[in-house]
C-alpha cells in the first residue's frame, strides 16, 4: 500500500463529474464529522466519569464517543484512497497516467489530443 520509491507528486485541478465530486466529498467529510463528534462525545463522557467514578452514563458516553472516532479514522485511512481518480507520473514528469476516471473524460482527452 505504501511505497518508498522515487515517485513524484504532482498536484493540480482535475475536472470531476458532479457524481464523483459528491462521492469524494461524502467519503471525506462524513468520517471527519464522525471523528469530531465522537471526540466531543468521548470528552463529555470522560468528564462525567472523572466527576462521578461510578457513573454508568459517563462510561457509555465515553465508549459511544470512541467508537465513531475509531471507525471514522479507519474509513479515512482505508476507504478514501480507493475512491476517486488517481494518477502516477511517468517519463520524468512529461506524462501523468490517470486511473479511475470517467469514460467521458477519456473520450474528451482523446478527442482533444487526436489519440485513438
Secondary structure as GFF3:
##gff-version 3
##sequence-region A 1 116
A	DSSP	alpha_helix	18	51	.	.	.	ID=ss1
A	DSSP	alpha_helix	56	74	.	.	.	ID=ss2
A	DSSP	pi_helix	75	79	.	.	.	ID=ss3
A	DSSP	three_ten_helix	80	82	.	.	.	ID=ss4
A	DSSP	beta_strand	86	90	.	.	.	ID=ss5
A	DSSP	beta_strand	95	99	.	.	.	ID=ss6
A	DSSP	alpha_helix	103	113	.	.	.	ID=ss7
###
